Amino acid sequence: MNEQVQSVASDPLFNPLAPDFIRNPYPHYDRLRTIDPIHVTPFGQFVASRHAEVSLVMRDKRFGKDFVERTTRRYGPDIMKEPVFRSMGHWMLQADPPDHTRLRGLVVKAFTARRVEDMRPRIQEIVDQTIDAVIDRGQMDLIEDFAFRLPVTIICEMLGIPEDHREVFYKSSRDGGRLLDPVPMTPEEIAKGNAATTMAQMYFQQLFELRRRNPGDDLITQLVQAEEDGNKLTNEELTANIILLFGAGHETTVNLIGNGLLALHRNPDQLALLKARPDLMVGAIEEFLRYDSSVQMTGRVALEEIDDLGGKTIPKGETVLCLLGSANHDPAVYPDHPERLDITRPNVRPLSFGGGIHFCLGAQLARIEAEVAIATLLRRLPDLRIDDVENPEWRPTFVLRGLKCLPASW
Ligand code: HEM
């Protein structure tokens, strides 16, 4: 056991919303992997922390999402009447086949590697405009002024959200992250989630109406046409999956860029190396994903009894939480100091985008956005310094790991 592991030895093994866990979950993961790799939480969930089990659970067909059953078990039978949970119940992210296959099939073409590569010049243009807007100021918040603008603009353009509607999205509170955390939401949080969902539903219904009358070359037009086609998807599914794409499209990539920039500035040798060797960028992005993933966890429900997962039996209907961030630091797969940032590390295949049938639809888009954003920042603002690399302020969510702000100057 290493020093970091010993220093937290008296804390509960898995307390993901504790400030110390949010600040740095990795020593906690080391303990879990070493002491209790399939740990059972006070809520009765099983927590998988090693690469082998995390990877298996995401890919094995004996596991699924079973969203309605799982949510009802946790919150009681009335929970699916709450608008926020009703909407989530239609997300492809929470669906099992055949619904999952049908919903994903309707949008997958917009996210192929080729389609995304074609967006590279536009991504470059947005990043350049973002830097142009702040370059004379000599300082900015790397999250709000830089990392956030690119993914929001891109997903708005893909969905066909008109330019004059977007300002509200740039300023939105980004409270939605709690929906995914493994600790149940409070009634106040559910009420907030309901309000945000209802507002989003109202907005998108109007936009659907606009696109029915005025079709464009965008995903909303495509899905509205699929809805009109007959039995491809219902209006509720359409709305819910647009909300999912909108959220998934920016809550995650902003943090890949933010966490990556923080990691680089905490490791000046790696920063200097990347500045000197921009050709290392593609591998560096994989290492940022591995080193401090913007999505730390996903989960699956056992659809039948699993008699041996890391030595434990998982009864039918029980949830296994998959700690992606922990799997990414498992010395069994990354034997050479997994706790170090090394942009030249060989064979980096992070689980940050999940695995199996739910493998992230936007993985390639996120990679290219981060690549262009970070490369351009290093090139155009080579003397940029982060004000406080030691104690940045983290957002209080666990599944979506990212910074509240990251002030920097040049
Ligand atoms: C760094 C950025 C991103 C990370 C780390 C990330 C991570 C993930 C993960 C871990 C999953 C799988 C969850 C599971 O297995 O239960 C997932 C699914 C998904 N992601 Fe991402 N994501 C990112 C960016 C994006 C972007 C840019 C988009 C869209 C524009 C997107 C859209 C989706 C969708 C729609 C799903 C559900 C796919 C399905 O259920 O079949 N993601 N993402």
Residues whose N, C-alpha, C, O or C-beta is under 5 A from the ligand:
A	BS01	HEM	M92 L93 R104 L245 A248 G249 T252 T253 L256 S294 V295 T298 G299 L351 S352 F353 G354 G355 I357 H358 F359 C360 L361 G362 A363 L365 A366
